[in-house]
Amino acid sequence: MGSAESNHPSTTRRWGRFLFVVGEHTGHLHAVLGVARRLQLRGHQVAFLSAGSPAAIEAAGFSHLPAPWLDSPDEDALFKLPKPARLAEFDHWLSVAEQGAAAVAATFKPDLLLFQPFQLGVYPFFQRQNLPAVSFSTKPLLSYDPWVPPYTCGLKPTHDWQGRVRVEWEWWRMRARYLRYRVDCLWQQWRYGISHRSALLLAARHTGFCLKQENRTRPLAFDLSFRSVPELVLHAAEFDFPRARPLPTGVAYLGPCLDLQRATQAFTPPPGEGPLIYCNLGTVGKQMSPHKLALYQSVLQAVLAASDWRLVLATGHAEAALHLKQSRSHWPERIQITEWAPQLSAMAQAHLLINHGGANSTKEALWCGVPLLVLPQYADQPGMAARIAYHGLGLVADPATATATSLHAQIQQILGQPEFSRQAAHFQRVFRNYEEEGKVALTLEQYAGLPSQDRLHDLVPASTQPEYA
């Protein structure tokens, strides 16, 4: 490893080492690439630790450290084995994971670990190595507040007593579902000796991590939060609903944190002078399902019904794009169907985004001041859609009932009412204020225990970073 110190004309700078612990989900990975990029541009050493070898990490120019042990044993596969074999698999995983975390601490020597929340189940192994950590929330904050419904529902809160009742009801519904999940885990533990929670429980027990004291129980199995791990929300606080209570200790908003390097990718829009509409309904789920294909067709027909609207429809799936292209003998040049498009570059020219309420595409649209038409489906998408509607940034359509006619009317309404564009432009300014403040790097340098750095004039080209062993 090279020296961790570097002389700078204006200050003596200590290089930091930041290690991102991530999963394979493309959308969640893209959400943190912008954070990594900002640290890299300030001269810090950045690497990613994941169970596989995500092409997106390497394509973005970051080092990747493979760690297969980040994925705990697959419960579904273990259920088919005899009970002693199941327990043996977990014992083996515990040993490998402990050794893996120790090896990471010894070789990379991170100043700070940066976890995606659903990877926090392995945090006890790193905590045993006395490594500081933070977690990134790529979704709206799930901490309870009587004014803010959980992000799994599409409720747009109102500030009257009926609105308060609706918010409480949504929280109780979510708690009831989570209670059923915990009961199912207890039954699985009794019946099979393992459950969906086994990896977390065994990791905590094996390392002496006090889960009972640390766990901020949230009524959603995959959204973990520990009291000793600060939670940083990759969004603007202004985009969330107003809260009745102060933010929980250790929670902070960092702003959109987009990977702005993607804005340099070339994009050629379809020919024409009419409004440009960009459509991306996400990459998670079955792109070739009849429902998803019908939804794409409704969007296509809605745009075709106008003589001058232009459309770029990116499916994120080659077979789905080919199927849609072949569904009509000829598509006009103003309609472009593709597997992939440089989305952030496209947003710079678009007048409207049609999306599923995904966090990344929503932030990219608002960064460019583009209003939205949202067709939310599951997870945090309903909550994102509710926030878009609450702030007047666009409209929401029910994907189960949306038709070409109804979508055409909503597109026409958004394009025809300047208030949507004005609100999007307002949030564009809000987002860019976070960027100008340099809040991401300054916050993470503080958590890493690094000396305070100047803001913009202190940037160091990534090529001058030291190598690590």
C-alpha positions, 0 to 999 in steps of 0.5 A: 500500500502506498502512503496514506498521506499526501502533500497538498498546496494548501493542506496536508491531506490524509487519504481515506479508504471507503468500502461499499458493501453492496448487493447485486440489485442493479437499481440499488447499486446505481444509487450508491455509485454517485456517492463513490464517485464523489469520494473518488474525485476527492482523492479517496480510495474507493472499492466495492465488496459484493458476493458476485462480480457486478459488471456495473461496478467495473464499468463505472471504474471502481475496484471490486472485492469478491466476497461470496460469503456475503450471501448467507445460505439459501433457506429454500435449498436448506429446507430440503436437507436433513436438519443436521446438514442445515445447521452444518451449512450455517456453521460453515458460513459463520466461520467463512464470514468471520474469516472474510471480514477479518481479511477485509479489515487486514488487507483493505483497512477501510476507514469507513464501511458503507452498507446498503440496508439489506446487507446489514445482516453481516455487519456484526462480523465487521463490528467485531473488527472495530470498523466504523460503518454507516448505512445508505437508505435508497428509499424514503425513511421508514422511521415511524412518524404520525404524519408520514405513512410507510413507503410501501403504501401510496397514501398522500397524507393530509393534515387533518384528523382523518389524514392522521387516522389513515396514516396510523392505519397504514402503520398498523397494517404494516406492523400486522404483516411484519408480526405475521412474518415473525410468527412464520419465522418462529414456526420455521425455526421450530419445524426446520431449525432455520428461518429467514432470520437465521443468518442475522440471529446466528451472526449476532450470537456468534460475534457477541453483537447485542441485537436486542439492544442494537436493532431498531425494529422496523415492520419490514424484513429487509429494511434493517437499521442498527442504533450504532450505524448512522443512516444516511438517506440518498435523497433530499429532505425536502422531497419527503413528507413533513414530519411531526417529530425530529429525525431519529438520532444518526439520520441525515439526508445527503441529497440525490447523490447521482452519478453525474458522469452518466450525464456525459453519455451521448444521446440522440433523441427521435426526430421531430419538434414535439415534446420528448417523453422518456419511459422506463418502468424498471428492471426488477420483475418479469419484463416479459409478463403479460401485464408488463407488456400490456402496460408498455403497449398502453404507453406506446398507444397513448403516445401514438394518439398524439401526432407530434409526441416523441417517445423513448421507451427503454425496457432494460430487457432485450427480449421485451424490447424486441417483442414490442418492436415486432408488435407492429409492422411499422413504428414511426420514427418519433417512437424509439423502443430500445433495451437501454438508453443513457437515461440521465443524458435523455432526461436533459432533453425530456419534457416528461418521464413515465416511470414506476416510481423507482428512486434512481429515475425519479431523482434523475428526472428532478435533477433535470427539472422534468415532471413525472407520470408514475405507475407504481407497483410494489416496495417503495414505489407507491410511497415515491409516487405519493411524494411526487403527487404531494409536491405537485411534481406529476400524476400517478396512474394505477398500473392495474387499470391504466389504459392508453386513453387514460394515460394519454389524458394524463400525459396531456394534462402534465404537458399542458399545465406549467405548474408541474414543470415549475415544481420540477424546476424548484426541486431541480434547484433544491437538488443542486444546492445539495451538490454545491454544498458538497454534503456527501463527501464532507459528511462521510469524511467526518464519519471516517474520522478524516481531517476536515477538507476544503470543499471544491478547490480541494478536489484531487484527480482520481488518478493520483490515488494511492494503490492498496494491497 
